[in-house]
Amino acid sequence: MTWKEAILKVLEESDEPLHYKEITERIIEEGLKRKVGATPAATVNAQIAVSIKHEGSKSPYVRVAKGTFTLRDKLETVQTNRVEADKQEENDNIVTAFGMFWKRENVEWKRTPKLLGMQQLGAEAVDFSSQIGVYLLYDGREVVYVGRSTDRPLGRRLYEHTIDRLSARWDRFSWFGLLPVDEHGRLGELPEGYRADLLIPMMEALLIEALEPRQNRRRGDDFEAVEYLQVIDPEIEKQRVKALIDRL
């Protein structure tokens, strides 16, 4: 075969994009080229690069990442598979969002309080009051209570601790939630298909993240949830401004 014929055959038979070095290895393993020269990988890369440069949209190749290519007529299938893989990866993350050391004083406590958080400064605030998962209560930096929110959501459970026996024993809280956040800032549905081989290392990572033991030199393994920074309830800000005006 010519180099072009060999490259096309390898990419046609592959279910995913390939790096030019992988394309070269398959050409040699399958015996598609009898003579490959001293630098076959460079030759394959050059063949594809020249085609894309000179043929443009008529080139059969499409670069999807640095040094990685697929066929143009397979691009839609590749993109669909990538989206499905991303969705599956999201479902594999048992804990999808968390908040660390949020201040009790920054929440207007009622039966359905707002637990507002943002992924980074300037981002849209998300209300996590309906989140489910686990939470920790702190007195200073000491953990005084660990609880769960399942039948009653996170906001309601935390509110209850403002009026029960723990009411005077905590000033901060951390939470680890299972419900994902969509692009519109809404909480989604509970992912399906939890597996023990994911849950066990995740629980270990969660405890490391929450308790910060001195002997742990790094964050827990397999912990890929997104941290959110707390946003002060607007009602609290209004009260503070009003109090300032009253003092003045």
N, C-alpha and C positions, 0 to 999 in steps of 0.2 A: 504494500500500500504506500501511497504518498503520505507525507506527514499530515496533510489536511484530512485525508480519508481516515487515517488512524485516530487522530484527535476526535473527529466527528463520531466515529464508532464508539470510542470510550465514553464520551459524554452522553451519547444516545442511550447507552446501556446503564448509565448511572442514574440512581434515583435522587441524587443530590448534587449540588455544585462540587467541583473538585479543584484543588490547588494544582498548578501546572506540574509540580513535582510528582503528585499522585497520578496525574494523567500519564506522565512519562513512565512511571513504574508499571502501570497497567499495560501500556503499549509494549514494553519489553517483556513482561511476564506472559502476555498472550501471543507473543511472537508476531506482532503486526508489522514490525520493521526488522529486516534482516541486518541492515547496517544502520547504526544509530549515531556513530561518531563519538568524539571524546566528551562532548557536553550536550547530551540529549535533552536535559531539562531546559537549558538555555534556548535550545532550538525550538522546543515546544512553546515556550513563553514568547519567543520572538514571532513564531508563526501566528499565534493568536493576537498578539499586540499589533502586528502589521495589518492583519485583517480588520480589526476594530478601527484602527487609525484611518485606513484608506477606504474601506467599504462603508463605514459608519453604520447606519440603520440597516443596511443590506448585509452586514456581516452576520454569519450564523452564530457568533459567540456574543455573550454578554458577561461583563465583569460584575460580580456581585460583592466582592470584597478584594482586598489587596492580594493579587496573585491567584484569585479563585474565580472560576468561570463556570458557566452553564450554557446551554443552547438557547437561543432566543425563543424558539417555539415551545420550550419547556419552562420559560420564566414564570408564567402564571401558575403552573403547578407547583413550582418551587416556592413561590410566595405564599400560596395557600397552605402548603405543608409547614412553612415557617410560622404562619399565624397560629395554626393548630398546635404546633410545638410550644409556642409562647403561652398559649392558653393552658396547655397541660402543665407547663412549668409553674404558672401562677397557681394552679390547683395543688401542686406539690408543696407549696409553701403554706404550712399549717397556720403559723402566725403571720398575718399579712400586714399588720400595722401595730405600733406600740407607742406609748408615751412614757417618758422617764421623769420622775421627781416633779410632777406637776404640783403647783401650789393650791392648797385648799381655798385660800383667800381669793383666788382669781375666778371662783365659780359662784354664781348666784344660786344658792341651794334651795331647791324645792322638789316636789315629787318627780318632776320631769326636768331636771336641770340641763343646761347646755354645757357640754364638754367640748369646747372648741379647740381645734388644733390645726396647724398648717405644716406642710412638708418643708418649706423654707420661707425665709422672710420675703414678703411680697406676694406669696401664693394665696389662693382662695382658702378661706377657713372651712373646715369640715366639722360637723357636729357628731361626736362619737357617743352620745348618750344612749343610743340603741345598740351599741357594740356588745358582743358576748365574748367571754374568754376568762382570763384570770387577772387579779389585781393585787397590789401590795399597799399597805398603809404604813407610813413612817412617822416616827417622833424624832424630828431632826433628820438624821440619816440612818437611824436604827429601824429595822423592820419590826413592827409590832403585831401585824396581822396579815394573813394571806387568805384571800377568799376567791370565790368564783361567781361569774354571772352567766346563768344559763336560762332558768325559767323566768328570771327578772333581769332586764338589761343592766348594763354597767352604770348608767346614770342613776337608776332607781336604787341599786345596791349601795352605791356610795352615799346617796342621800340618807339611806337608812342608818348609815354609820355616823351621821351627824346628829342623830337623836337617840341612839342606843347606848349601851355601856361603853362603847369606844369613842363616844362623841368628843371627849376632852383629851384623847390620847394620840391624836394624829394631826399633822399639819401639811403633809405632802402625800402624794399617791403616785404609783406607777401602774400601767395597765398593758396587757398584751391581748390583742383582739384577733379573732378568726375571720370576721367578715371583711372582705376586700372593699376598697374604695374605687369607684369608677371615675371616669374623666370629668364627670359633672359634680364630683364631690359628694356623691350619695353612697351609702353603704349597700353592698350587694348581698347575694345569697351565700349561705354556708357551702363551701366547696365539698364535693363528694369524694369518696374513695380514700379516706385516711389510712395510712399503713404504719405498722409498728416500727418498721425500719426507718421511717422518717420521724415518727413521733418521739422515739427515745432520744436520739441526738438533739432534737429540737428542745425537749424539756431540759436537757443538760445545758444547752446554750442559753435558754431562757433564764435559768437560775444564775448562771455566770453573769449575764447581762444585768439582772436585777440586784443581786447581792454584792457583786464586785469583790469576790474573795481575793485576799492579798496574794495567794499563791498562783492565781491564774494570770499569766503574762499577756494573754490576748483574749479577744472576744471568742465566744463559743463557736464551734464549728457548725456549719449548715444554718447559720442565722442570717437570713436574707430579707427580713421584714424591713419596711420603711419607717424610720422614726419621724414623728410629727412634733413640732414645737407648739407649746400651749399658746392660745390666744385668749386674752382677757375678755370676759363677757362684757359687751357694750354697756349693759346696765350697771356694771361695777364702775366703769369709767364715768358714766353720767353721775353716779353717786359721789365719786371722788371730786369731780368738777363742782358739783353743787356744794359739797362740804367746803371746798376751797373758797368758793364765792361767799358762802355764809361767814367764814372766818374773816375774809377781807371786809 
